[in-house]
Amino acid sequence: MIDSGKKILEMALKMGADEAEIFLVKNNGTSFSIEKNSVTFASSNMSYGIGIRILKNKKIGFAFCINGAQAEAAIKKALSSSKLGKETRFTFPEPGKTSKIENLYDKKIVGLTPEEGERFAKDVIESALDVNKNIIVLGGVGYGEEHLAIVNSKGIEIEDKGTEIGGSATAVLKKKNTATGFEILSSRMLDIDFGVIGKNAAWLAMKTLNPRKCGSKNMTVLFTPYALASLLEFTTIPALYADKVHKGESIYSNRIGEVVSSEILTVVEDGSMPNGLNSAIADDEGVPSKRTELIKKGVLKNYLYDASTAAEYDKESTGNAVRSEKWASSRTFKTTPSIKSRNFIIDGKTEKIEKLISGVKEGILVYDAMGAHTSNPASGRFSINSSILFKIEKGEIVYPVKQVMISGNMGDCLKNVSGIGNDFRKLPGELSPVSVIAPTVRIENVRVSG
């Protein structure tokens, strides 16, 4: 695809662009849906597209097309749209040193047959039914390959490809009440045991039978990786995007060097981690991927930048330009890059989950966080519902709990982190192209309304 990109780049410059960037992406994917213990729907799709950004008289223009034959018309549209823009200090990035990242591409995924994919989905169902024959399973399995190329007039010529595979299941058990459980697994390599997905979802559903009320008060809350990832995606992560920060639309605005969390907590962004769900040799502007410490032992160290925001505020891009539409978790050629976290990692001194729980006099263990997308990253405020959770008393899990509301300020919650588990999970974003690598985290003094 590099050659195709270079031809379109040359065309854009001949047509009058001062600078230009061509982004090409091709996707192949296969998915299987699970409904009521049956594989009900299978689909395969392929997409290809080209995003064209140009600079003309210090103004940015953009357009896209779905093949090279439409490139000339798209360039004309990009040049025309640039006239409506405002002058910018932005210029396209220059080439940087990229490094190979391990475990991002697996030929075995590319070679999977539809029959093998269907077998994975059936493994999810059968393993859940092995736990309890009355379980109803919903979910799906998907896998695919992505191939992209970026060229620009500053000399960037990058081509990269990767694979991904994953599955999810929700297990429903109806007795006196309806109990549910779930599991999610994703990887860039063919190393997933799909039977584990169904088994774990079913066991969690079994454990939530016959829940009790827990009352309303401030208490210790242990957020499992699933619940924590949901909260972080819609509170802490967007609050660290430099465009929001510099506009005063973040709880972290003008706070570099300040203590913003518990000293046992470190937060890292790493687009270069092996087998990272959003890892690549470069971001969607061709800036080499790297590791950035955001919070170190409680102290705020950095924000996340793309090239445009970095130019505006005399900073360097952190390699966090991603092309995605709002409320979408996949890459697209149909929009310009914006700041997005890629692999967001919670780190720190860890301990076994049993020890985290043993230190709780009274609290809850929370598996899900419904409504996290309504949180406010500018203030840090959140209010979520949880229906899969357990009461902890005197250091032991004693019974499942009926649905509660959990509310608070995420900035305050991070300051009240009192323990970090060793059960790290790598989870895809719900409504944004972010992967969160998180453990169970114990937080003190959280408001719970039963």
C-alpha positions as CSV (number, residue, x, y, z in Angstrom):
1,M,0.0,0.0,0.0
2,I,3.0,2.3,0.4
3,D,3.3,2.6,-3.4
4,S,-0.4,3.6,-3.7
5,G,0.1,6.2,-1.0
6,K,3.1,7.7,-2.7
7,K,1.3,8.1,-5.9
8,I,-1.6,9.9,-4.2
9,L,0.8,12.0,-2.3
10,E,2.6,13.1,-5.5
11,M,-0.8,13.9,-7.0
12,A,-1.8,16.1,-4.0
13,L,1.4,18.1,-4.1
14,K,1.1,18.6,-7.9
15,M,-2.5,19.8,-7.4
16,G,-1.4,22.6,-5.1
17,A,-1.0,21.3,-1.5
18,D,1.9,22.8,0.4
19,E,2.1,19.6,2.5
20,A,0.1,16.4,2.4
21,E,-0.4,13.1,4.2
22,I,-2.0,9.9,2.9
23,F,-3.5,7.3,5.3
24,L,-4.5,4.0,3.9
25,V,-6.2,1.2,5.9
26,K,-7.5,-2.3,4.9
27,N,-9.4,-4.6,7.3
28,N,-10.6,-8.2,7.0
29,G,-12.8,-9.5,9.7
30,T,-15.0,-12.5,10.6
31,S,-17.5,-12.7,13.5
32,F,-19.9,-15.2,15.0
33,S,-22.9,-14.2,17.2
34,I,-24.2,-16.3,20.1
35,E,-27.8,-16.1,21.0
36,K,-29.7,-18.4,23.4
37,N,-27.0,-21.1,23.3
38,S,-26.8,-21.2,19.5
39,V,-24.4,-19.8,16.9
40,T,-27.0,-17.7,15.1
41,F,-25.1,-15.4,12.8
42,A,-21.8,-15.4,11.0
43,S,-20.4,-12.5,8.9
44,S,-17.2,-11.6,7.1
45,N,-16.3,-8.2,5.8
46,M,-13.5,-6.4,4.1
47,S,-13.0,-2.6,4.0
48,Y,-10.5,-0.4,2.4
49,G,-10.2,3.4,2.4
50,I,-7.9,6.4,2.1
51,G,-7.8,9.5,4.2
52,I,-6.2,12.6,2.7
53,R,-5.0,15.6,4.8
54,I,-3.4,18.6,3.2
55,L,-1.9,21.9,4.3
56,K,-2.5,24.9,2.1
57,N,-1.6,28.4,3.2
58,K,-1.2,27.1,6.8
59,K,-4.8,25.7,6.8
60,I,-5.7,22.0,7.1
61,G,-8.1,20.3,4.6
62,F,-9.4,16.7,4.7
63,A,-11.3,14.3,2.6
64,F,-11.5,10.5,2.1
65,C,-12.2,8.0,-0.6
66,I,-12.6,4.3,-1.0
67,N,-10.2,3.7,-3.9
68,G,-7.3,5.3,-5.8
69,A,-9.6,6.2,-8.7
70,Q,-11.4,8.6,-6.4
71,A,-8.2,10.2,-5.1
72,E,-8.1,13.2,-7.4
73,A,-11.7,14.2,-6.5
74,A,-10.9,13.7,-2.8
75,I,-7.8,15.9,-3.1
76,K,-9.9,18.7,-4.7
77,K,-12.3,18.4,-1.8
78,A,-9.5,18.6,0.8
79,L,-8.0,21.7,-0.9
80,S,-11.5,23.3,-1.0
81,S,-12.2,22.5,2.7
82,S,-8.9,24.0,3.7
83,K,-10.1,27.4,2.7
84,L,-12.7,27.3,5.5
85,G,-10.2,26.4,8.2
86,K,-8.2,28.7,10.5
87,E,-4.5,29.2,10.3
88,T,-2.5,26.7,12.3
89,R,1.1,26.2,13.5
90,F,0.7,22.5,12.7
91,T,3.0,20.8,10.2
92,F,3.1,17.1,9.4
93,P,5.5,15.0,11.5
94,E,9.0,14.2,10.3
95,P,10.2,10.6,10.2
96,G,11.3,9.1,13.5
97,K,12.9,5.8,14.5
98,T,10.4,3.0,14.8
99,S,11.0,-0.4,16.5
100,K,9.5,-3.8,15.9
101,I,7.0,-4.8,18.5
102,E,6.5,-8.4,19.4
103,N,3.3,-10.5,19.2
104,L,1.1,-8.2,17.1
105,Y,0.7,-10.4,14.1
106,D,-0.2,-14.1,14.0
107,K,-0.5,-15.9,10.6
108,K,-2.6,-18.5,12.3
109,I,-5.4,-16.0,12.9
110,V,-5.3,-15.0,9.2
111,G,-5.5,-18.6,8.2
112,L,-8.5,-19.5,10.4
113,T,-11.4,-21.2,8.5
114,P,-15.1,-20.3,9.1
115,E,-15.4,-23.8,10.6
116,E,-12.7,-23.1,13.2
117,G,-14.3,-19.8,14.1
118,E,-17.7,-21.5,14.6
119,R,-16.0,-24.1,16.8
120,F,-14.6,-21.3,19.0
121,A,-18.1,-20.0,19.5
122,K,-19.5,-23.4,20.3
123,D,-16.7,-23.9,22.8
124,V,-18.0,-20.8,24.6
125,I,-21.5,-22.3,24.8
126,E,-20.6,-25.8,25.7
127,S,-18.2,-24.8,28.5
128,A,-20.9,-22.6,30.1
129,L,-23.4,-25.5,29.9
130,D,-20.9,-27.8,31.5
131,V,-21.2,-25.6,34.6
132,N,-25.0,-25.5,34.6
133,K,-27.2,-27.0,31.9
134,N,-29.8,-24.2,32.6
135,I,-27.5,-21.4,31.7
136,I,-28.4,-19.2,28.7
137,V,-25.4,-17.9,26.8
138,L,-25.2,-14.7,24.7
139,G,-22.1,-13.2,23.1
140,G,-19.8,-13.7,20.2
141,V,-16.4,-14.4,18.7
142,G,-14.5,-12.3,16.2
143,Y,-11.1,-12.2,14.6
144,G,-9.3,-10.4,11.8
145,E,-6.4,-8.6,10.2
146,E,-5.6,-4.9,9.7
147,H,-3.1,-3.5,7.3
148,L,-2.3,0.2,7.2
149,A,0.2,2.6,5.5
150,I,1.0,6.3,6.1
151,V,3.1,8.5,3.8
152,N,3.6,12.3,4.1
153,S,5.5,15.0,2.3
154,K,8.0,15.2,5.2
155,G,9.3,11.8,4.3
156,I,7.3,9.4,6.5
157,E,6.7,6.0,4.8
158,I,5.3,3.5,7.3
159,E,3.5,0.3,6.6
160,D,2.3,-2.0,9.4
161,K,-0.1,-4.9,10.0
162,G,-1.6,-6.7,12.9
163,T,-4.1,-9.3,13.9
164,E,-6.7,-9.5,16.7
165,I,-9.0,-12.2,18.1
166,G,-11.4,-12.2,21.0
167,G,-14.6,-13.4,22.5
168,S,-17.2,-12.5,25.0
169,A,-20.1,-14.1,26.8
170,T,-22.9,-13.2,29.1
171,A,-24.4,-16.1,31.0
172,V,-27.9,-15.8,32.3
173,L,-29.4,-18.1,34.9
174,K,-33.1,-17.8,35.8
175,K,-34.3,-19.3,39.1
176,K,-36.0,-17.3,41.9
177,N,-34.2,-14.3,40.4
178,T,-32.2,-13.7,37.3
179,A,-28.4,-14.1,37.8
180,T,-25.9,-13.0,35.3
181,G,-22.1,-13.3,34.7
182,F,-19.8,-12.4,31.9
183,E,-16.3,-12.8,30.6
184,I,-14.2,-11.0,27.9
185,L,-10.8,-12.2,26.4
186,S,-8.9,-10.4,23.6
187,S,-5.4,-10.9,22.1
188,R,-3.3,-10.1,19.1
189,M,-2.2,-13.8,19.0
190,L,-4.1,-17.1,18.7
191,D,-3.6,-17.9,22.4
192,I,-7.2,-17.7,23.8
193,D,-9.0,-20.6,25.4
194,F,-12.6,-19.9,24.4
195,G,-13.8,-22.5,26.8
196,V,-12.6,-20.3,29.6
197,I,-14.9,-17.5,28.4
198,G,-18.0,-19.6,28.8
199,K,-16.9,-21.3,32.0
200,N,-16.0,-18.0,33.8
201,A,-19.2,-16.3,32.8
202,A,-21.3,-19.2,34.0
203,W,-19.5,-19.5,37.3
204,L,-20.0,-15.8,38.0
205,A,-23.7,-16.2,37.2
206,M,-23.9,-19.1,39.7
207,K,-22.3,-17.0,42.4
208,T,-24.8,-14.1,42.0
209,L,-27.9,-16.2,42.8
210,N,-30.0,-15.1,45.7
211,P,-28.6,-11.6,46.2
212,R,-29.3,-9.5,49.3
213,K,-29.6,-5.7,49.9
214,C,-26.5,-4.1,51.3
215,G,-27.8,-0.7,52.5
216,S,-26.5,2.8,51.7
217,K,-23.3,4.2,53.2
218,N,-19.7,5.1,52.4
219,M,-17.6,2.0,52.4
220,T,-14.6,0.3,50.8
221,V,-15.1,-0.8,47.2
222,L,-13.0,-3.2,45.3
223,F,-13.4,-2.5,41.6
224,T,-12.4,-5.6,39.5
225,P,-10.5,-5.0,36.2
226,Y,-13.8,-4.9,34.3
227,A,-15.5,-2.3,36.4
228,L,-12.3,-0.2,36.8
229,A,-11.6,-0.2,33.1
230,S,-15.1,1.1,32.4
231,L,-14.7,4.0,34.9
232,L,-11.2,4.9,33.6
233,E,-12.3,4.9,30.0
234,F,-14.9,7.7,30.7
235,T,-13.2,9.7,33.5
236,T,-9.5,9.6,34.0
237,I,-8.3,8.7,30.5
238,P,-10.0,11.6,28.6
239,A,-9.1,14.0,31.4
240,L,-5.4,13.3,30.4
241,Y,-5.9,14.4,26.8
242,A,-3.9,17.6,26.2
243,D,-6.5,19.4,24.2
244,K,-9.0,19.1,27.1
245,V,-6.3,20.0,29.6
246,H,-5.1,23.2,27.9
247,K,-8.7,24.4,27.5
248,G,-9.4,23.9,31.3
249,E,-11.8,21.1,30.6
250,S,-10.1,18.6,32.8
251,I,-9.5,17.9,36.5
252,Y,-5.8,17.7,35.7
253,S,-5.5,21.1,34.0
254,N,-2.4,23.0,35.2
255,R,-1.5,20.3,37.7
256,I,1.8,18.8,36.4
257,G,4.0,18.0,39.4
258,E,1.1,17.8,41.8
259,V,-0.1,14.7,43.8
260,V,-3.2,13.5,42.1
261,S,-3.5,10.0,43.3
262,S,-2.4,7.6,46.0
263,E,1.4,7.2,46.1
264,I,1.1,3.5,45.6
265,L,-0.4,4.1,42.1
266,T,1.5,4.6,38.8
267,V,-0.3,5.1,35.5
268,V,1.4,4.5,32.1
269,E,0.4,4.9,28.5
270,D,2.3,2.5,26.2
271,G,1.5,2.2,22.4
272,S,4.6,0.0,22.1
273,M,3.8,-2.8,24.5
274,P,4.0,-6.4,23.1
275,N,0.6,-8.0,22.4
276,G,-1.1,-4.7,23.2
277,L,-4.5,-4.4,21.7
278,N,-3.7,-1.0,20.3
279,S,0.0,-1.4,19.9
280,A,1.7,-0.5,16.6
281,I,5.1,0.7,15.4
282,A,3.6,4.2,15.1
283,D,0.4,6.2,15.8
284,D,-2.0,7.2,13.0
285,E,0.2,10.2,12.0
286,G,3.3,8.1,11.7
287,V,4.9,9.2,15.1
288,P,6.8,6.3,16.6
289,S,4.9,4.6,19.5
290,K,6.4,4.9,22.9
291,R,5.9,4.6,26.7
292,T,4.8,7.7,28.6
293,E,4.5,7.9,32.4
294,L,1.4,9.9,33.2
295,I,1.2,9.5,37.0
296,K,4.3,8.2,38.9
297,K,3.7,7.2,42.5
298,G,0.8,9.6,42.7
299,V,2.5,12.6,41.0
300,L,1.1,13.9,37.7
301,K,4.0,13.8,35.1
302,N,2.6,14.1,31.6
303,Y,-0.4,14.6,29.3
304,L,-1.2,12.8,26.0
305,Y,-0.6,14.7,22.8
306,D,-1.1,14.2,19.0
307,A,1.0,16.3,16.6
308,S,-1.6,19.0,16.2
309,T,-2.1,19.7,19.9
310,A,1.7,19.4,20.4
311,A,2.3,22.1,17.8
312,E,-0.2,24.4,19.3
313,Y,1.3,24.3,22.8
314,D,5.0,23.9,21.9
315,K,5.2,20.2,23.1
316,E,6.1,16.9,21.4
317,S,3.6,14.3,20.3
318,T,3.4,11.3,22.7
319,G,2.3,9.1,19.7
320,N,-1.4,9.2,20.7
321,A,-3.0,10.3,17.4
322,V,-5.8,7.8,16.6
323,R,-8.4,8.0,13.8
324,S,-11.8,7.0,15.2
325,E,-15.3,8.3,15.1
326,K,-17.1,9.4,18.3
327,W,-18.4,6.4,20.3
328,A,-16.6,3.9,18.1
329,S,-13.8,1.6,19.1
330,S,-12.3,0.9,15.6
331,R,-9.9,2.7,13.4
332,T,-11.3,4.5,10.4
333,F,-10.0,6.4,7.3
334,K,-13.1,8.7,7.4
335,T,-11.9,11.2,10.0
336,T,-8.8,13.1,11.0
337,P,-6.6,12.0,13.9
338,S,-7.3,13.1,17.5
339,I,-5.8,12.4,20.9
340,K,-6.7,8.9,22.2
341,S,-5.1,6.6,24.7
342,R,-4.0,3.4,23.2
343,N,-2.8,1.0,26.0
344,F,-3.6,2.6,29.4
345,I,-1.8,0.7,32.2
346,I,-2.5,0.8,35.9
347,D,0.7,-0.2,37.8
348,G,2.2,-0.2,41.2
349,K,3.1,-2.5,44.1
350,T,0.6,-5.4,43.9
351,E,-0.7,-8.0,46.3
352,K,-2.8,-11.1,46.1
353,I,-6.6,-10.6,45.8
354,E,-7.1,-12.6,48.9
355,K,-5.0,-10.1,50.9
356,L,-6.8,-7.1,49.4
357,I,-10.1,-8.6,50.5
358,S,-8.8,-9.7,54.0
359,G,-8.1,-6.1,54.8
360,V,-11.7,-5.0,54.3
361,K,-13.9,-4.6,57.4
362,E,-17.0,-3.8,55.3
363,G,-17.3,-3.3,51.6
364,I,-18.2,-4.6,48.2
365,L,-16.5,-6.4,45.3
366,V,-17.8,-4.9,42.0
367,Y,-17.7,-6.6,38.6
368,D,-19.7,-4.3,36.4
369,A,-20.1,-0.5,36.0
370,M,-23.2,0.3,34.0
371,G,-23.6,3.9,32.9
372,A,-19.9,4.9,33.1
373,H,-20.2,6.7,29.8
374,T,-22.3,9.4,31.5
375,S,-19.4,10.4,33.7
376,N,-17.9,13.9,33.5
377,P,-14.1,13.9,32.8
378,A,-14.0,17.7,33.4
379,S,-15.2,17.4,37.0
380,G,-14.4,13.7,37.6
381,R,-17.9,13.0,38.8
382,F,-19.4,9.6,38.1
383,S,-22.6,7.7,39.0
384,I,-22.9,4.1,38.0
385,N,-25.1,1.1,38.6
386,S,-23.7,-2.3,39.4
387,S,-25.7,-5.5,39.3
388,I,-22.8,-8.1,39.7
389,L,-21.2,-7.6,43.1
390,F,-20.6,-9.2,46.4
391,K,-20.6,-8.0,50.1
392,I,-17.4,-8.3,52.1
393,E,-17.5,-8.4,55.9
394,K,-14.5,-8.9,58.2
395,G,-12.2,-9.8,55.3
396,E,-14.4,-12.4,53.7
397,I,-16.9,-12.4,50.7
398,V,-20.2,-13.3,52.4
399,Y,-23.0,-13.0,49.8
400,P,-24.0,-11.6,46.4
401,V,-25.6,-8.1,46.5
402,K,-28.7,-6.7,44.7
403,Q,-28.1,-3.8,42.3
404,V,-26.6,-0.7,43.8
405,M,-25.6,2.8,42.7
406,I,-22.0,3.8,43.2
407,S,-21.1,7.5,42.9
408,G,-18.3,9.9,43.6
409,N,-15.4,11.8,42.1
410,M,-12.8,9.8,40.3
411,G,-10.0,12.2,41.2
412,D,-10.8,11.6,44.9
413,C,-11.2,7.9,44.4
414,L,-7.7,7.6,43.0
415,K,-6.3,9.4,46.0
416,N,-8.1,6.9,48.2
417,V,-6.6,3.8,46.5
418,S,-5.4,1.6,49.4
419,G,-4.4,-1.6,47.5
420,I,-3.6,-2.9,44.0
421,G,-4.3,-6.6,43.0
422,N,-2.2,-8.9,41.0
423,D,-5.0,-10.0,38.6
424,F,-4.2,-7.8,35.6
425,R,-6.5,-8.0,32.7
426,K,-6.2,-6.6,29.1
427,L,-9.6,-5.2,28.1
428,P,-10.8,-3.5,25.0
429,G,-12.6,-0.2,25.3
430,E,-16.4,-0.1,25.3
431,L,-17.0,3.0,23.2
432,S,-13.5,4.3,22.4
433,P,-10.4,2.8,20.8
434,V,-8.6,2.3,24.1
435,S,-7.3,-0.8,25.8
436,V,-7.0,-0.7,29.6
437,I,-4.6,-3.0,31.4
438,A,-5.9,-3.0,34.9
439,P,-6.1,-5.1,38.1
440,T,-8.6,-5.1,40.9
441,V,-8.1,-1.9,42.9
442,R,-9.3,-1.2,46.5
443,I,-10.7,2.3,47.1
444,E,-11.8,3.6,50.5
445,N,-14.7,5.8,51.4
446,V,-16.9,5.4,48.2
447,R,-20.6,6.2,48.3
448,V,-22.8,3.1,47.8
449,S,-26.6,3.4,47.6
450,G,-28.4,0.0,47.9
